Amino acid sequence: MDEDAPLPAEDGTTETTPGASRAASVARGPDVSGRVVVVTGASKGIGRRTAAHFLERGDLVHGCARSPSPIEHPAYVHHRLDVADEAAVKAMMSAIRRAHGRIDVLINAAGEASMNHALLTPAETLEALLRTNVIGSFVCAREAARLMRPEAHRRDRDAPADTPPAGGRIVNLTSVAVPLKLAGAAAYAAAKAAVESLTQTLARELAPMGIAVNAVGPGPVRTRMTRTVPPETIDRLLSAQTVSRLATTDEVVRVIDFLADPAAAMVTGQIIYLGGVSR
Ligand SMILES: NC(=O)c1ccc[n+]([C@@H]2O[C@H](COP(=O)([O-])OP(=O)(O)OC[C@H]3O[C@@H](n4cnc5c(N)ncnc54)[C@H](OP(=O)(O)O)[C@@H]3O)[C@@H](O)[C@H]2O)c1
C-alpha cells in the first residue's frame, strides 16, 4: 500500500483535495480536555499518519508543513511553514498558546533526506538537511517546551510527594542510517546524528520540567522520501537489519504513540531503532 494514499475522511469518504486549515472550528479556548499535539511534517508520510492517529485517539492536533495537508478533521489545524524558519515556528506556537494555553506532545516528523556519495554531495545539500532536520527539530522543540512548562507545575495537591510532574513529550525522528553508517547517506546520517545528540541533551535539560524527549529511528518506510532511493540501496539497508523488510508507517506510529504516552514518563533520552537495529 502507498503510505501516502488519501486518508478516509470523518464520514468514511475519501478526502483527496489538499485541505484548508480549520482554525475556526478548533478555537476552543484554553481549557482543552484532550491532549494538544503538534506534528511537524504533517502533509505526508509518517507525519501525516501520526497526525491522523492522534486525531483518531480524540486529541487536538496542530500540524505543519510547507504544503497544505490533505487531513480534513474538525480537531485538526494546519500551519503552512518551513520548520527552519524560526519566526514562522514562533508564530505558530503563539497561535497555539492563544487557542489552548499549552502543548502536551510534539512530534518532529518534518525531515528531508538525500542519498548520494559524499564525493557527489555539494555543501548546500548538507546545509539544507541540517536546516530541516536539525534546526527545525531544535526550534520546534524549544518553542513547544516553553508551552509544556506550565504543565510541570500542575501537580495534584493530594498526590504523593514523589509523583512526577505531568510534563510534555517530545519525539524526534532519526534513522537507522546513523547506526548502520550507511554508505551513500553521509549528509543525511550526519544530520540525524545531530538530531540524536539534541534528543539526549534536551532530555537532560527538560527532565526537571517533567518533559521526556526521545527519538524513533525507522529503517526504510514506503513514503515520498524513499520513492527516489535506488532499490539496491533499500536492499542493502534491509539486509543489514535484523528484520529485513520495510516498516509500515503504522509500525512507526505505534512507537511514537508509546513515547507520547503520559505513562511513559521514565523513558527519556532514548533512541529507539526499528527492525532490530542497534548501535
Ligand atoms: N521514510 C523513511 O524510510 C524514513 C526512514 C527513517 C527516518 N525517516 C524520517 O521520518 C521523518 C518523516 O519522513 P517521511 O518518510 O514521512 O518523509 P516524507 O514523506 O517526505 O514527508 C516529510 C514531511 O516533512 C515535511 N517537510 C519537509 N521539509 C520541511 C520543512 N523544511 N518545513 C516544514 N515541513 C517540511 C514535508 O512536507 P512539505 O514538503 O509540504 O514541507 C512532509 O510533510 C523524516 O524525519 C525522515 O528523515 C523516514
The ligand as a MOL file (V3000), in Angstrom:
LIG
                    3D

  0  0  0     0  0            999 V3000
M  V30 BEGIN CTAB
M  V30 COUNTS 48 52 0 0 0
M  V30 BEGIN ATOM
M  V30 1 N 10.6020 7.0870 5.0400 0
M  V30 2 C 11.6530 6.5110 5.5660 0
M  V30 3 O 12.1260 5.4800 5.0750 0
M  V30 4 C 12.3030 7.0770 6.8030 0
M  V30 5 C 13.2330 6.2740 7.4710 0
M  V30 6 C 13.8540 6.7750 8.6150 0
M  V30 7 C 13.5460 8.0360 9.0760 0
M  V30 8 N 12.6350 8.7930 8.4100 0 CHG=1
M  V30 9 C 12.3580 10.1170 8.9270 0
M  V30 10 O 10.9800 10.2230 9.2260 0
M  V30 11 C 10.5560 11.5730 9.0310 0
M  V30 12 C 9.3590 11.5800 8.0890 0
M  V30 13 O 9.7750 11.0480 6.8430 0
M  V30 14 P 8.7480 10.6210 5.7070 0
M  V30 15 O 9.2370 9.3520 5.1460 0
M  V30 16 O 7.3810 10.7130 6.2160 0 CHG=-1
M  V30 17 O 9.0610 11.7470 4.6420 0
M  V30 18 P 8.0900 12.4500 3.5810 0
M  V30 19 O 7.0290 11.5240 3.1340 0
M  V30 20 O 8.9930 13.0460 2.5900 0
M  V30 21 O 7.4070 13.6100 4.4540 0
M  V30 22 C 8.1920 14.6100 5.0130 0
M  V30 23 C 7.3070 15.6430 5.6280 0
M  V30 24 O 8.1220 16.6930 6.1530 0
M  V30 25 C 7.6780 17.9370 5.6020 0
M  V30 26 N 8.8170 18.8290 5.4700 0
M  V30 27 C 9.9840 18.5970 4.8370 0
M  V30 28 N 10.7930 19.6600 4.9450 0
M  V30 29 C 10.1100 20.5840 5.6480 0
M  V30 30 C 10.3880 21.9100 6.0870 0
M  V30 31 N 11.5720 22.4890 5.8180 0
M  V30 32 N 9.4480 22.5730 6.8040 0
M  V30 33 C 8.2570 22.0010 7.0730 0
M  V30 34 N 7.9400 20.7490 6.7110 0
M  V30 35 C 8.8450 20.0620 5.9910 0
M  V30 36 C 7.0460 17.5510 4.2580 0
M  V30 37 O 6.0870 18.4880 3.8520 0
M  V30 38 P 6.3580 19.6560 2.7850 0
M  V30 39 O 7.2210 19.0880 1.7210 0
M  V30 40 O 4.9980 20.0380 2.3520 0
M  V30 41 O 7.0230 20.7580 3.5500 0
M  V30 42 C 6.3390 16.2650 4.6410 0
M  V30 43 O 5.1180 16.5360 5.2670 0
M  V30 44 C 11.7600 12.3420 8.4930 0
M  V30 45 O 12.4050 12.9950 9.5440 0
M  V30 46 C 12.6520 11.2310 7.9630 0
M  V30 47 O 14.0020 11.6170 7.9450 0
M  V30 48 C 11.9850 8.3370 7.2850 0
M  V30 END ATOM
M  V30 BEGIN BOND
M  V30 1 1 1 2
M  V30 2 2 2 3
M  V30 3 1 2 4
M  V30 4 1 4 5
M  V30 5 2 4 48
M  V30 6 2 5 6
M  V30 7 1 6 7
M  V30 8 2 7 8
M  V30 9 1 8 9
M  V30 10 1 8 48
M  V30 11 1 9 10
M  V30 12 1 9 46
M  V30 13 1 10 11
M  V30 14 1 11 12
M  V30 15 1 11 44
M  V30 16 1 12 13
M  V30 17 1 13 14
M  V30 18 2 14 15
M  V30 19 1 14 16
M  V30 20 1 14 17
M  V30 21 1 17 18
M  V30 22 2 18 19
M  V30 23 1 18 20
M  V30 24 1 18 21
M  V30 25 1 21 22
M  V30 26 1 22 23
M  V30 27 1 23 24
M  V30 28 1 23 42
M  V30 29 1 24 25
M  V30 30 1 25 26
M  V30 31 1 25 36
M  V30 32 1 26 27
M  V30 33 1 26 35
M  V30 34 2 27 28
M  V30 35 1 28 29
M  V30 36 1 29 30
M  V30 37 2 29 35
M  V30 38 1 30 31
M  V30 39 2 30 32
M  V30 40 1 32 33
M  V30 41 2 33 34
M  V30 42 1 34 35
M  V30 43 1 36 37
M  V30 44 1 36 42
M  V30 45 1 37 38
M  V30 46 2 38 39
M  V30 47 1 38 40
M  V30 48 1 38 41
M  V30 49 1 42 43
M  V30 50 1 44 45
M  V30 51 1 44 46
M  V30 52 1 46 47
M  V30 END BOND
M  V30 END CTAB
M  END
